[in-house]
Amino acid sequence: MKNRSDQLVHELGKKIVTGEFAQSEILPKVEDISERYEVSRTVVREAFKGLSTLGLVRSNQKAGTIVLPRSDWQWWNLDVLTWVVEDENNTDFLVHLTEVRLGLEPTAAALAAKRATDQDMMKITDAFERLEQSIGDEKAWASADYDFHERILQASYNDLIINTVKTLRKALVKSREKTIQAAKDFPESPYDTPTKEVLDRHRAIYDAVMARDEELARQKMTELILRVKSILEKIYGF
């Protein structure tokens, strides 16, 4: 029963996230959903509890089960993040995700410049050297780019920042894959075939961390993410 209720949470959750069930809308009655999805009423009730835990709905004996506004959703839940990223109409989420990065990664870069050990420096250097070698190879660049940012993040030694970004990692990967397709016709995109200009931006971050210049590391990471945000806004017409 648990697996079926989880599956129903997934199916109903996606409908809520994509707007098929609108905010403030009352979901169909337990009996109706039970019949529609060919499951027991107990399974439906368990699914409603799961959706409530995710902050997607609130059940009331008199009013029924109501879809809650987006501000109530448990955005750090991996299922919610995945459903939102997979929704083709949720392009604003990609910009919001970049804004979260903007709030965290510059601080992580500054902390890495301050706290990185010699071993951390070696790992960051290795990732950057792979970036240099992957110019023109989108797949190799994506892997090296992931590792570069990951090594800097780990070198911050701030567990809260590390855990938050890790929670977002799957959404970040999915959003990158999604954006690559949308960016093909956009010549300035960092998601298209990597260029020397994009590498130079990463080099500036690398050099600042290696020099243990906290403020410069913060500034260069900020500039990189602001550039990504600006391009996303142009791609999606913000």
Backbone as CSV, one residue per row, in Angstrom:
resi,resn,N_x,N_y,N_z,CA_x,CA_y,CA_z,C_x,C_y,C_z
1,MET,0.830,-1.211,0.000,0.000,0.000,0.000,0.861,1.257,0.000
2,LYS,2.018,1.171,0.737,2.878,2.337,0.838,3.408,2.761,-0.516
3,ASN,3.857,1.781,-1.319,4.381,2.111,-2.641,3.321,2.758,-3.521
4,ARG,2.086,2.261,-3.422,1.000,2.820,-4.241,0.651,4.222,-3.778
5,SER,0.676,4.452,-2.474,0.384,5.795,-1.974,1.502,6.761,-2.375
6,ASP,2.759,6.284,-2.360,3.881,7.122,-2.805,3.724,7.486,-4.281
7,GLN,3.297,6.510,-5.064,3.085,6.752,-6.496,1.982,7.782,-6.706
8,LEU,0.951,7.688,-5.884,-0.154,8.643,-5.998,0.298,10.042,-5.567
9,VAL,1.140,10.109,-4.541,1.713,11.397,-4.135,2.466,12.010,-5.318
10,HIS,3.229,11.184,-6.016,3.995,11.647,-7.171,3.071,12.169,-8.273
11,GLU,2.030,11.430,-8.578,1.121,11.811,-9.657,0.345,13.082,-9.318
12,LEU,-0.175,13.146,-8.096,-0.945,14.329,-7.689,-0.022,15.524,-7.464
13,GLY,1.170,15.246,-6.897,2.121,16.328,-6.649,2.521,17.031,-7.935
14,LYS,2.778,16.267,-8.995,3.140,16.862,-10.280,1.994,17.704,-10.834
15,LYS,0.770,17.232,-10.648,-0.386,17.993,-11.137,-0.515,19.325,-10.401
16,ILE,-0.170,19.319,-9.119,-0.230,20.565,-8.345,0.878,21.514,-8.787
17,VAL,2.085,20.992,-8.899,3.237,21.815,-9.258,3.092,22.411,-10.651
18,THR,2.518,21.651,-11.576,2.354,22.145,-12.948,1.122,23.019,-13.115
19,GLY,0.333,23.145,-12.059,-0.835,24.026,-12.119,-2.094,23.367,-12.621
20,GLU,-2.047,22.067,-12.860,-3.271,21.369,-13.276,-4.308,21.432,-12.156
21,PHE,-3.806,21.347,-10.933,-4.620,21.681,-9.764,-4.116,23.033,-9.281
22,ALA,-4.926,24.056,-9.424,-4.476,25.417,-9.131,-4.457,25.700,-7.635
23,GLN,-3.695,26.733,-7.269,-3.652,27.164,-5.881,-5.052,27.567,-5.421
24,SER,-5.388,27.150,-4.201,-6.689,27.401,-3.562,-7.791,26.499,-4.094
25,GLU,-7.477,25.665,-5.088,-8.470,24.736,-5.617,-8.667,23.580,-4.632
26,ILE,-9.878,23.077,-4.577,-10.172,21.920,-3.731,-9.990,20.655,-4.559
27,LEU,-9.175,19.733,-4.075,-8.957,18.489,-4.793,-10.224,17.640,-4.820
28,PRO,-10.364,16.762,-5.797,-11.516,15.852,-5.820,-11.607,15.066,-4.506
29,LYS,-12.790,14.599,-4.201,-12.994,13.853,-2.965,-12.221,12.543,-2.991
30,VAL,-11.987,12.015,-1.788,-11.254,10.758,-1.643,-11.890,9.671,-2.502
31,GLU,-13.202,9.609,-2.463,-13.920,8.575,-3.202,-13.680,8.700,-4.712
32,ASP,-13.670,9.935,-5.197,-13.482,10.162,-6.630,-12.063,9.796,-7.079
33,ILE,-11.071,10.183,-6.286,-9.690,9.849,-6.626,-9.469,8.343,-6.526
34,SER,-10.090,7.734,-5.526,-9.990,6.282,-5.358,-10.481,5.560,-6.607
35,GLU,-11.587,6.034,-7.139,-12.155,5.409,-8.336,-11.316,5.720,-9.573
36,ARG,-10.868,6.964,-9.697,-10.119,7.386,-10.878,-8.798,6.646,-10.998
37,TYR,-8.098,6.466,-9.873,-6.778,5.835,-9.898,-6.814,4.352,-9.514
38,GLU,-8.008,3.853,-9.278,-8.204,2.439,-8.963,-7.361,1.997,-7.773
39,VAL,-7.480,2.764,-6.699,-6.797,2.436,-5.445,-7.816,2.532,-4.307
40,SER,-7.434,2.015,-3.167,-8.341,2.070,-2.021,-8.398,3.483,-1.452
41,ARG,-9.432,3.745,-0.676,-9.547,5.061,-0.032,-8.428,5.272,0.978
42,THR,-7.979,4.193,1.572,-6.861,4.293,2.520,-5.612,4.802,1.825
43,VAL,-5.362,4.309,0.614,-4.213,4.760,-0.173,-4.331,6.254,-0.479
44,VAL,-5.527,6.689,-0.824,-5.739,8.111,-1.130,-5.488,8.964,0.104
45,ARG,-5.989,8.520,1.231,-5.797,9.287,2.476,-4.314,9.370,2.824
46,GLU,-3.585,8.275,2.635,-2.142,8.285,2.893,-1.443,9.246,1.940
47,ALA,-1.897,9.269,0.694,-1.310,10.181,-0.295,-1.570,11.635,0.092
48,PHE,-2.766,11.930,0.556,-3.093,13.282,1.004,-2.191,13.701,2.161
49,LYS,-1.908,12.749,3.065,-1.006,13.049,4.175,0.393,13.372,3.651
50,GLY,0.820,12.605,2.642,2.125,12.862,2.043,2.198,14.228,1.383
51,LEU,1.154,14.600,0.669,1.102,15.914,0.026,1.077,17.026,1.065
52,SER,0.409,16.762,2.181,0.361,17.743,3.271,1.741,17.948,3.876
53,THR,2.489,16.858,4.028,3.853,16.942,4.558,4.748,17.784,3.665
54,LEU,4.482,17.734,2.365,5.254,18.518,1.402,4.787,19.972,1.325
55,GLY,3.750,20.306,2.079,3.239,21.669,2.072,2.430,22.013,0.838
56,LEU,1.985,20.984,0.108,1.235,21.230,-1.129,-0.261,21.376,-0.895
57,VAL,-0.756,20.727,0.145,-2.194,20.781,0.420,-2.436,20.885,1.920
58,ARG,-3.662,21.262,2.244,-4.115,21.231,3.640,-5.511,20.629,3.653
59,SER,-5.715,19.645,4.488,-7.016,18.976,4.559,-7.846,19.564,5.680
60,ASN,-9.130,19.749,5.382,-10.077,20.280,6.352,-11.375,19.492,6.211
61,GLN,-11.895,19.014,7.314,-13.095,18.160,7.254,-14.254,18.854,6.551
62,LYS,-14.389,20.143,6.760,-15.516,20.860,6.167,-15.206,21.330,4.742
63,ALA,-13.997,21.865,4.542,-13.670,22.470,3.244,-13.101,21.482,2.240
64,GLY,-12.590,20.345,2.715,-11.950,19.384,1.827,-10.439,19.594,1.807
65,THR,-9.791,19.063,0.799,-8.331,19.170,0.682,-7.985,20.265,-0.308
66,ILE,-7.368,21.335,0.216,-7.123,22.551,-0.569,-5.661,22.648,-0.985
67,VAL,-5.427,23.036,-2.236,-4.075,23.252,-2.734,-3.523,24.551,-2.148
68,LEU,-2.349,24.472,-1.533,-1.749,25.633,-0.873,-0.930,26.468,-1.857
69,PRO,-0.705,27.742,-1.528,0.109,28.605,-2.396,1.560,28.151,-2.426
70,ARG,2.286,28.535,-3.460,3.677,28.118,-3.655,4.561,28.477,-2.470
71,SER,4.241,29.566,-1.788,5.060,29.996,-0.655,5.042,28.998,0.498
72,ASP,4.052,28.096,0.513,3.950,27.091,1.570,4.638,25.773,1.209
73,TRP,5.022,25.617,-0.041,5.606,24.338,-0.473,6.965,24.107,0.191
74,GLN,7.289,22.839,0.414,8.590,22.468,0.973,9.616,22.404,-0.173
75,TRP,10.154,23.571,-0.505,10.998,23.687,-1.691,12.292,22.895,-1.587
76,TRP,12.756,22.599,-0.378,14.000,21.849,-0.236,13.785,20.351,-0.364
77,ASN,12.537,19.929,-0.523,12.271,18.510,-0.727,12.647,18.126,-2.159
78,LEU,13.366,17.016,-2.294,13.873,16.623,-3.608,12.758,16.351,-4.609
79,ASP,11.654,15.754,-4.161,10.531,15.489,-5.067,9.945,16.789,-5.604
80,VAL,9.718,17.746,-4.712,9.139,19.033,-5.131,10.077,19.719,-6.123
81,LEU,11.368,19.748,-5.804,12.340,20.370,-6.699,12.336,19.711,-8.073
82,THR,12.292,18.378,-8.082,12.314,17.637,-9.342,11.068,17.921,-10.166
83,TRP,9.903,17.909,-9.540,8.650,18.176,-10.264,8.665,19.562,-10.882
84,VAL,9.186,20.532,-10.127,9.208,21.905,-10.630,10.156,22.033,-11.819
85,VAL,11.343,21.449,-11.698,12.323,21.541,-12.782,11.812,20.862,-14.046
86,GLU,11.095,19.749,-13.881,10.599,18.997,-15.039,9.427,19.682,-15.726
87,ASP,8.819,20.667,-15.067,7.694,21.384,-15.661,8.204,22.393,-16.684
88,GLU,7.841,22.207,-17.941,8.329,23.059,-19.020,7.918,24.517,-18.847
89,ASN,6.854,24.773,-18.103,6.360,26.140,-17.947,6.965,26.862,-16.750
90,ASN,7.775,26.146,-15.964,8.342,26.745,-14.760,9.716,27.346,-15.017
91,THR,9.857,28.106,-16.091,11.158,28.679,-16.428,11.612,29.705,-15.394
92,ASP,10.671,30.349,-14.703,11.071,31.313,-13.684,11.841,30.636,-12.554
93,PHE,11.582,29.339,-12.344,12.275,28.613,-11.285,13.776,28.541,-11.560
94,LEU,14.165,28.429,-12.829,15.582,28.362,-13.165,16.292,29.655,-12.774
95,VAL,15.617,30.781,-12.963,16.182,32.060,-12.540,16.238,32.124,-11.022
96,HIS,15.187,31.675,-10.351,15.165,31.676,-8.883,16.271,30.792,-8.322
97,LEU,16.510,29.670,-8.980,17.559,28.749,-8.549,18.927,29.425,-8.644
98,THR,19.119,30.180,-9.711,20.375,30.911,-9.884,20.514,31.988,-8.818
99,GLU,19.404,32.597,-8.424,19.441,33.608,-7.360,19.829,32.990,-6.024
100,VAL,19.415,31.741,-5.790,19.845,31.032,-4.583,21.351,30.793,-4.633
101,ARG,21.832,30.362,-5.801,23.282,30.181,-5.975,24.009,31.491,-5.673
102,LEU,23.422,32.583,-6.118,24.041,33.892,-5.923,24.171,34.225,-4.438
103,GLY,23.229,33.717,-3.647,23.267,33.973,-2.211,24.243,33.090,-1.457
104,LEU,24.653,31.965,-2.062,25.469,30.984,-1.349,26.895,30.831,-1.887
105,GLU,27.031,30.690,-3.192,28.334,30.322,-3.747,29.408,31.405,-3.631
106,PRO,29.078,32.697,-3.738,30.129,33.695,-3.499,30.686,33.621,-2.074
107,THR,29.809,33.379,-1.108,30.262,33.221,0.277,31.133,31.979,0.413
108,ALA,30.721,30.892,-0.256,31.519,29.663,-0.228,32.899,29.906,-0.828
109,ALA,32.978,30.674,-1.905,34.262,30.962,-2.538,35.162,31.768,-1.604
110,ALA,34.577,32.752,-0.919,35.348,33.556,0.031,35.860,32.698,1.183
111,LEU,35.006,31.819,1.678,35.409,30.933,2.772,36.476,29.944,2.315
112,ALA,36.361,29.480,1.065,37.375,28.563,0.530,38.730,29.254,0.452
113,ALA,38.736,30.515,0.039,39.986,31.270,-0.025,40.634,31.374,1.351
114,LYS,39.804,31.410,2.374,40.300,31.542,3.750,40.674,30.197,4.368
115,ARG,39.851,29.151,4.100,39.959,27.910,4.865,40.562,26.723,4.121
116,ALA,40.717,26.810,2.825,41.173,25.651,2.046,42.527,25.149,2.542
117,THR,42.628,23.835,2.680,43.889,23.210,3.047,44.733,23.027,1.778
118,ASP,45.975,22.587,1.977,46.823,22.318,0.812,46.193,21.241,-0.077
119,GLN,45.573,20.250,0.551,44.920,19.181,-0.215,43.728,19.725,-0.995
120,ASP,42.965,20.629,-0.367,41.843,21.270,-1.065,42.341,22.038,-2.282
121,MET,43.448,22.762,-2.097,44.007,23.541,-3.204,44.384,22.627,-4.364
122,MET,44.940,21.460,-4.050,45.315,20.512,-5.098,44.085,20.019,-5.862
123,LYS,43.004,19.758,-5.136,41.778,19.274,-5.765,41.152,20.354,-6.644
124,ILE,41.160,21.600,-6.160,40.620,22.711,-6.946,41.469,22.917,-8.199
125,THR,42.778,22.813,-8.041,43.678,22.955,-9.179,43.432,21.864,-10.217
126,ASP,43.268,20.643,-9.749,43.003,19.531,-10.664,41.724,19.775,-11.460
127,ALA,40.672,20.231,-10.778,39.399,20.499,-11.462,39.559,21.629,-12.473
128,PHE,40.321,22.656,-12.094,40.498,23.781,-13.025,41.318,23.362,-14.242
129,GLU,42.344,22.545,-14.031,43.150,22.083,-15.163,42.309,21.253,-16.127
130,ARG,41.355,20.497,-15.599,40.461,19.734,-16.473,39.533,20.674,-17.233
131,LEU,39.163,21.807,-16.615,38.386,22.820,-17.334,39.185,23.333,-18.531
132,GLU,40.450,23.632,-18.292,41.303,24.140,-19.368,41.379,23.164,-20.535
133,GLN,41.433,21.879,-20.193,41.594,20.845,-21.223,40.287,20.515,-21.949
134,SER,39.148,21.006,-21.421,37.857,20.599,-21.985,37.211,21.651,-22.881
135,ILE,37.928,22.730,-23.169,37.385,23.752,-24.062,36.978,23.099,-25.383
136,GLY,35.745,23.348,-25.807,35.235,22.781,-27.049,34.535,21.450,-26.885
137,ASP,34.610,20.871,-25.678,33.968,19.584,-25.407,32.918,19.787,-24.316
138,GLU,31.665,19.920,-24.735,30.587,20.266,-23.806,30.452,19.267,-22.657
139,LYS,30.525,17.979,-22.965,30.347,16.950,-21.946,31.483,16.976,-20.923
140,ALA,32.727,17.062,-21.418,33.883,17.103,-20.529,33.866,18.379,-19.686
141,TRP,33.441,19.483,-20.300,33.351,20.749,-19.573,32.339,20.640,-18.442
142,ALA,31.189,20.079,-18.710,30.137,19.968,-17.696,30.634,19.206,-16.473
143,SER,31.371,18.123,-16.713,31.907,17.319,-15.618,32.950,18.089,-14.818
144,ALA,33.877,18.737,-15.528,34.934,19.497,-14.853,34.359,20.710,-14.130
145,ASP,33.382,21.355,-14.741,32.744,22.527,-14.134,32.050,22.139,-12.835
146,TYR,31.339,21.009,-12.857,30.675,20.497,-11.644,31.714,20.287,-10.550
147,ASP,32.819,19.619,-10.896,33.852,19.320,-9.903,34.512,20.584,-9.372
148,PHE,34.730,21.551,-10.250,35.364,22.809,-9.838,34.541,23.509,-8.762
149,HIS,33.253,23.661,-9.030,32.379,24.316,-8.053,32.230,23.467,-6.787
150,GLU,32.189,22.154,-6.959,32.069,21.250,-5.820,33.300,21.333,-4.920
151,ARG,34.487,21.383,-5.509,35.726,21.454,-4.717,35.782,22.758,-3.922
152,ILE,35.359,23.840,-4.535,35.337,25.125,-3.828,34.321,25.072,-2.693
153,LEU,33.184,24.499,-2.975,32.143,24.371,-1.956,32.657,23.581,-0.755
154,GLN,33.265,22.439,-1.015,33.775,21.596,0.067,34.853,22.317,0.877
155,ALA,35.644,23.131,0.203,36.734,23.845,0.878,36.236,24.998,1.747
156,SER,34.955,25.306,1.659,34.393,26.359,2.515,34.253,25.881,3.955
157,TYR,34.128,24.579,4.130,33.950,23.958,5.448,32.778,24.564,6.221
158,ASN,31.762,25.010,5.486,30.518,25.472,6.104,29.459,24.417,5.822
159,ASP,29.120,23.626,6.829,28.223,22.492,6.624,26.842,22.917,6.138
160,LEU,26.369,24.070,6.585,25.030,24.521,6.177,25.007,24.877,4.690
161,ILE,26.020,25.587,4.231,26.092,25.930,2.806,26.263,24.670,1.976
162,ILE,27.166,23.798,2.399,27.421,22.563,1.651,26.154,21.733,1.540
163,ASN,25.436,21.564,2.651,24.228,20.737,2.647,23.126,21.355,1.803
164,THR,22.980,22.674,1.867,21.936,23.346,1.081,22.186,23.184,-0.412
165,VAL,23.423,23.401,-0.840,23.737,23.271,-2.260,23.612,21.822,-2.708
166,LYS,23.991,20.870,-1.845,23.839,19.459,-2.180,22.372,19.102,-2.357
167,THR,21.505,19.671,-1.516,20.070,19.435,-1.639,19.562,19.910,-2.988
168,LEU,20.147,21.003,-3.459,19.729,21.583,-4.736,20.431,20.944,-5.937
169,ARG,21.403,20.071,-5.668,22.275,19.591,-6.744,21.501,18.932,-7.885
170,LYS,20.547,18.041,-7.547,19.805,17.364,-8.609,19.018,18.364,-9.443
171,ALA,18.419,19.340,-8.777,17.685,20.372,-9.506,18.633,21.200,-10.365
172,LEU,19.830,21.480,-9.851,20.809,22.243,-10.621,21.250,21.483,-11.865
173,VAL,21.476,20.176,-11.701,21.873,19.361,-12.850,20.764,19.316,-13.888
174,LYS,19.521,19.095,-13.426,18.395,19.031,-14.339,18.168,20.373,-15.030
175,SER,18.307,21.446,-14.279,18.096,22.768,-14.873,19.168,23.064,-15.909
176,ARG,20.403,22.602,-15.634,21.484,22.789,-16.609,21.167,22.050,-17.896
177,GLU,20.722,20.780,-17.778,20.384,19.988,-18.967,19.271,20.664,-19.765
178,LYS,18.294,21.168,-19.036,17.154,21.816,-19.680,17.577,23.109,-20.372
179,THR,18.442,23.855,-19.713,18.858,25.142,-20.245,19.787,24.994,-21.441
180,ILE,20.590,23.926,-21.460,21.481,23.690,-22.594,20.687,23.668,-23.888
181,GLN,19.538,22.994,-23.859,18.712,22.904,-25.060,18.149,24.258,-25.454
182,ALA,17.702,25.020,-24.448,17.116,26.334,-24.738,18.166,27.336,-25.184
183,ALA,19.430,27.081,-24.818,20.486,28.060,-25.064,21.221,27.866,-26.376
184,LYS,20.883,26.828,-27.125,21.644,26.513,-28.331,21.734,27.679,-29.317
185,ASP,20.669,28.464,-29.393,20.653,29.567,-30.357,21.091,30.896,-29.739
186,PHE,21.601,30.808,-28.485,22.013,32.030,-27.797,23.535,32.053,-27.723
187,PRO,24.200,32.872,-28.551,25.656,32.794,-28.705,26.466,33.086,-27.453
188,GLU,25.899,33.837,-26.492,26.671,34.182,-25.306,26.531,33.153,-24.195
189,SER,25.778,32.106,-24.432,25.448,31.199,-23.347,26.637,30.397,-22.838
190,PRO,26.825,30.341,-21.504,27.889,29.517,-20.933,27.529,28.049,-20.990
191,TYR,26.285,27.738,-21.378,25.844,26.357,-21.451,26.099,25.760,-22.832
192,ASP,26.445,26.619,-23.781,26.771,26.110,-25.107,28.250,25.715,-25.101
193,THR,28.816,25.413,-26.259,30.210,24.995,-26.324,31.085,25.980,-25.555
194,PRO,31.819,25.525,-24.537,32.607,26.421,-23.697,33.621,27.227,-24.511
195,THR,33.820,28.464,-24.136,34.737,29.357,-24.834,35.825,29.830,-23.876
196,LYS,36.853,30.460,-24.452,37.944,30.993,-23.639,37.421,32.037,-22.659
197,GLU,36.426,32.814,-23.089,35.880,33.864,-22.213,35.269,33.248,-20.949
198,VAL,34.563,32.133,-21.106,33.962,31.462,-19.955,35.060,30.872,-19.070
199,LEU,36.075,30.300,-19.686,37.200,29.751,-18.925,37.890,30.850,-18.126
200,ASP,38.071,32.012,-18.739,38.743,33.112,-18.055,37.985,33.551,-16.810
201,ARG,36.675,33.483,-16.869,35.874,33.827,-15.689,36.134,32.828,-14.558
202,HIS,36.253,31.560,-14.913,36.565,30.547,-13.904,38.009,30.703,-13.407
203,ARG,38.904,31.091,-14.324,40.296,31.306,-13.939,40.405,32.417,-12.886
204,ALA,39.595,33.457,-13.048,39.624,34.570,-12.098,39.224,34.094,-10.693
205,ILE,38.238,33.202,-10.641,37.829,32.636,-9.343,38.963,31.778,-8.786
206,TYR,39.515,30.943,-9.636,40.611,30.048,-9.237,41.791,30.846,-8.688
207,ASP,42.211,31.863,-9.424,43.361,32.663,-9.004,43.109,33.337,-7.661
208,ALA,41.893,33.817,-7.460,41.566,34.502,-6.206,41.603,33.539,-5.028
209,VAL,41.069,32.338,-5.225,41.098,31.332,-4.156,42.537,30.927,-3.853
210,MET,43.325,30.691,-4.909,44.726,30.309,-4.721,45.520,31.399,-3.991
211,ALA,45.158,32.664,-4.257,45.848,33.791,-3.624,45.300,34.075,-2.222
212,ARG,44.290,33.318,-1.834,43.612,33.499,-0.543,43.059,34.914,-0.386
213,ASP,42.580,35.432,-1.504,41.953,36.760,-1.504,40.441,36.559,-1.384
214,GLU,39.929,36.657,-0.185,38.525,36.339,0.089,37.562,37.225,-0.685
215,GLU,37.787,38.519,-0.630,36.849,39.435,-1.274,36.875,39.314,-2.791
216,LEU,38.047,39.089,-3.351,38.136,38.929,-4.801,37.460,37.627,-5.231
217,ALA,37.629,36.572,-4.429,36.965,35.298,-4.733,35.455,35.472,-4.700
218,ARG,34.975,36.197,-3.702,33.533,36.474,-3.604,33.064,37.269,-4.822
219,GLN,33.828,38.290,-5.188,33.453,39.162,-6.314,33.407,38.393,-7.630
220,LYS,34.429,37.570,-7.891,34.507,36.866,-9.175,33.436,35.774,-9.283
221,MET,33.125,35.118,-8.174,32.043,34.131,-8.214,30.705,34.837,-8.421
222,THR,30.536,35.986,-7.793,29.312,36.774,-7.982,29.150,37.170,-9.452
223,GLU,30.224,37.644,-10.061,30.177,38.062,-11.459,29.807,36.894,-12.373
224,LEU,30.359,35.717,-12.098,30.069,34.540,-12.923,28.589,34.173,-12.854
225,ILE,28.049,34.125,-11.643,26.653,33.702,-11.486,25.697,34.781,-11.989
226,LEU,26.053,36.044,-11.816,25.224,37.129,-12.362,25.151,37.034,-13.883
227,ARG,26.256,36.641,-14.502,26.266,36.477,-15.959,25.311,35.365,-16.372
228,VAL,25.362,34.247,-15.661,24.449,33.137,-15.948,23.000,33.602,-15.775
229,LYS,22.734,34.315,-14.692,21.382,34.799,-14.425,20.904,35.732,-15.533
230,SER,21.778,36.630,-15.977,21.417,37.564,-17.039,21.069,36.833,-18.328
231,ILE,21.848,35.813,-18.649,21.595,35.043,-19.878,20.297,34.266,-19.777
232,LEU,20.043,33.673,-18.623,18.783,32.951,-18.419,17.588,33.894,-18.594
233,GLU,17.713,35.090,-18.063,16.617,36.062,-18.180,16.371,36.424,-19.641
234,LYS,17.443,36.525,-20.433,17.282,36.821,-21.850,16.675,35.651,-22.599
235,ILE,17.135,34.435,-22.276,16.619,33.235,-22.941,15.126,33.098,-22.698
236,TYR,14.707,33.314,-21.453,13.319,33.059,-21.094,12.456,34.327,-21.061
237,GLY,13.013,35.438,-21.528,12.212,36.637,-21.711,11.795,37.351,-20.448
238,PHE,12.649,37.372,-19.442,12.309,38.074,-18.200,12.616,39.551,-18.331
